[in-house]
Amino acid sequence: MKLLNVDDNIQVEIISCKGGRGISSKLRQLGFMPGDRITVIQRAPFNGPLLVEANGRTVALGRGVAGKIEVKACV
Amino acid sequence: MRVALIGQPNCGKSTLFNQVAGYKADTGNFPGTTVTFTESSVKVIGETIDLVDLPGTYSLTASNLAEKEVIRYLSSNHVDVILNLVDASHLVQGLDLTLELLELGKPLVVGMNMMDEAARMGITIDGPHLQQILGVPVLPLIASKGRGIKQLFTTVLDAGSNGKVVNRIPYKNQQVEGIILELSKNLQDLNLDWNREALAIRLLEDGSELLNDSESEHQELKEEVEIYIRQVTEQQGKTPGWVFSEERHFLAQELTKQVMTRGEERVTWQTRADDILLHPFWGYVILLGILWAFFQAVYLTGSAIEGPLISLFDGLIANLGKYTGVGSFLTDILTGILQGIAGGVAIVLPYLMPFLLGMGFLEDVGYLPRLAFLMDSLMQKMGLHGKAIVPFILGYGCNVPAVMATRTLEDRRDRFLAATLSVMVPCAARIAVIFGLVAFYLGSKIALLIYIFNIIVIALTGRILSWRILKKSPGLILEVPPYRMPTLRTMLNKTWFRAKEFVIEAWPILIAGSIFLELANRYNFAGFLNLLARPFTWVLGLPSAVGVPLIFGVLRKELSMIMLRQALNVTDISQALTPEQMITFTIFVVFYIPCLATLAALRKELNTRDMLIIAALTVVVAMATALVGRGLVILLTPLGILF
């Protein structure tokens, strides 16, 4: 399942982050690593970005980027 | 002793730097405010040290230009101590960088900043325990309130004079550890001021790029590095960069578990605010409300001061002839000086100060990244992503830092586009024209319309340019920092820091320009300059006398406004220009050729060719929009909507 399609306020676990070298290393630096738990907390309208909480940090991710993050439900 | 201050974006480096070095670095609650190095000699506890404020970086991997500069600096200059600031409220990510810095093998001191914010989030950190595991000093700090700074620098001085080298914490993955050790042995004879294991890690992570900077004769070594990189990639199924950062991240999480306890989070306005401020509907309502209030505040304060001050100076100038002789050379010079002083104190500063103060508040409180979040989809339509809003917002203050901020964009195409569009943003200097002329004579509604018109033009230009350079922007990844209540002191410091630029650099030019204009009128050579600009002024339906102010506006945008009164030889501009002409003039001034300082910044960030292209483009846009503006005024005036 892609992060883009996850419901708001539900915690999910990252499986992988795809995308070019630029995007993946940027995500890695912000602490989006496989195994980390993240939550979508807000969505901007008109196809705007997602507001995601990861490790106590809030990050805005464009839809394109969010489509490249593969997640699964938390156990 | 040289101390490098390093930390992740928005962890308070510049705040600490300003606390010890006086206000020299521009700060803001926005990741990536610092894009250049600020080095300063500071005296702490009786010792003088060179303190270097580096741009914030999440890790040492170079993913954008700002980060490349950090690596280059740490690897080229001789740094005695690395002072690593960690945001205590984001310990895991902070430790990612700390662990990477440990790998450099240089004396390291960790300052655990924002302890107050962490406490508010219910976080407690066992500093002594962390210090023991890392093997380097860890000190608590609240940089914004100046707490813990003395203790921190005492430790830094100690670390610098001992020169005690620190050891990295080995990775859990034995295979990878083996490869690092093997490569580092092969690097022994290399003539570089680097710890070998650190270099091995860097080479595996960034490829042989680092070697390019030193000498080209390491061809053999480069090939060797490439072989190791392939070996790691095959063994682990991912590139060394990923493997290492996962290892470090794993270590950081382990460490965090050991030293951090999370209690009950105190629910404050900060935690609830985003529910409303980023709401899909109310978020935009509030956004418009904030911008409207900001605009009104600037207008009301400024116009209340402009009117009386201008009449005061006009009175002085009118009476000057009584003392120094009407039409004498001395009178002309004195008139020029008084006009220049009046321009600064009555037209520029009354709008500039409230603008900078409000801007500083929005920045420090942390609203700007939220603005990027809300505006991202609009920015996408202009061919950019929301992160490019940073140069735009900075552009309202001054176009120079705006152009410099385009450095944080990863893509060259994005940088060109963002730079082109951000020089069209009406900077604080152009506020003098928009408010001093349009708002003052025609009312704040028209001034607001000019701002809106400007945004539409920028959006359209972006749209058209990104058609030409087709390639989709990769998308927004931007940290949204917590809200922080700025202290009055930092806000005043910041406002003064930015206004100082006007007072020291621009004001003398304004005065010189006014004197020049008086002399030009006296000896009748203003006509020649006006003739040069006549093709433009004629098409726009403006009096030929505005040519000189327009030409001088390239030096400093305020000049266009301040010289205007003089050039038209009136105290009340509405006697010489019709409302239609005022609007046409203002629109042209807003868009045409960026000021000299901005041109220099464009040349530095892009190149001479791009600078010329952008300058030419702005003239075309300025002519086109001024004509459109003129047409709109002519069409709308009979309907009675405008005035």
HADDOCK unambig.tbl for C-alpha pairs under 7 A between the chains (distance, minus, plus):
assign (segid A and resid 22 and name CA) (segid B and resid 63 and name CA) 6.02 0.50 0.50
assign (segid A and resid 26 and name CA) (segid B and resid 63 and name CA) 6.99 0.50 0.50
assign (segid A and resid 29 and name CA) (segid B and resid 58 and name CA) 5.39 0.50 0.50
assign (segid A and resid 29 and name CA) (segid B and resid 59 and name CA) 6.14 0.50 0.50
assign (segid A and resid 30 and name CA) (segid B and resid 58 and name CA) 6.80 0.50 0.50
assign (segid A and resid 30 and name CA) (segid B and resid 93 and name CA) 7.00 0.50 0.50
assign (segid A and resid 31 and name CA) (segid B and resid 93 and name CA) 6.13 0.50 0.50
assign (segid A and resid 44 and name CA) (segid B and resid 280 and name CA) 5.56 0.50 0.50
assign (segid A and resid 44 and name CA) (segid B and resid 374 and name CA) 6.09 0.50 0.50
assign (segid A and resid 45 and name CA) (segid B and resid 280 and name CA) 5.62 0.50 0.50
assign (segid A and resid 46 and name CA) (segid B and resid 377 and name CA) 6.32 0.50 0.50
assign (segid A and resid 47 and name CA) (segid B and resid 377 and name CA) 6.31 0.50 0.50
assign (segid A and resid 48 and name CA) (segid B and resid 376 and name CA) 5.82 0.50 0.50
assign (segid A and resid 48 and name CA) (segid B and resid 377 and name CA) 4.71 0.50 0.50
assign (segid A and resid 49 and name CA) (segid B and resid 373 and name CA) 6.42 0.50 0.50
assign (segid A and resid 49 and name CA) (segid B and resid 376 and name CA) 6.71 0.50 0.50
assign (segid A and resid 56 and name CA) (segid B and resid 90 and name CA) 6.56 0.50 0.50
assign (segid A and resid 57 and name CA) (segid B and resid 90 and name CA) 6.85 0.50 0.50
assign (segid A and resid 58 and name CA) (segid B and resid 479 and name CA) 5.99 0.50 0.50
assign (segid A and resid 58 and name CA) (segid B and resid 480 and name CA) 5.28 0.50 0.50
assign (segid A and resid 58 and name CA) (segid B and resid 481 and name CA) 6.75 0.50 0.50
assign (segid A and resid 59 and name CA) (segid B and resid 477 and name CA) 6.94 0.50 0.50
assign (segid A and resid 59 and name CA) (segid B and resid 478 and name CA) 5.56 0.50 0.50
assign (segid A and resid 59 and name CA) (segid B and resid 479 and name CA) 4.23 0.50 0.50
assign (segid A and resid 59 and name CA) (segid B and resid 480 and name CA) 5.26 0.50 0.50
assign (segid A and resid 60 and name CA) (segid B and resid 373 and name CA) 6.35 0.50 0.50
assign (segid A and resid 60 and name CA) (segid B and resid 476 and name CA) 6.92 0.50 0.50
assign (segid A and resid 60 and name CA) (segid B and resid 477 and name CA) 5.75 0.50 0.50
assign (segid A and resid 60 and name CA) (segid B and resid 478 and name CA) 5.12 0.50 0.50
assign (segid A and resid 60 and name CA) (segid B and resid 479 and name CA) 6.13 0.50 0.50
assign (segid A and resid 60 and name CA) (segid B and resid 480 and name CA) 6.56 0.50 0.50
assign (segid A and resid 61 and name CA) (segid B and resid 476 and name CA) 5.30 0.50 0.50
assign (segid A and resid 61 and name CA) (segid B and resid 477 and name CA) 4.79 0.50 0.50
assign (segid A and resid 61 and name CA) (segid B and resid 478 and name CA) 6.69 0.50 0.50
assign (segid A and resid 62 and name CA) (segid B and resid 475 and name CA) 5.09 0.50 0.50
assign (segid A and resid 62 and name CA) (segid B and resid 476 and name CA) 4.53 0.50 0.50
assign (segid A and resid 62 and name CA) (segid B and resid 477 and name CA) 6.54 0.50 0.50
assign (segid A and resid 64 and name CA) (segid B and resid 475 and name CA) 6.00 0.50 0.50
assign (segid A and resid 65 and name CA) (segid B and resid 475 and name CA) 6.14 0.50 0.50
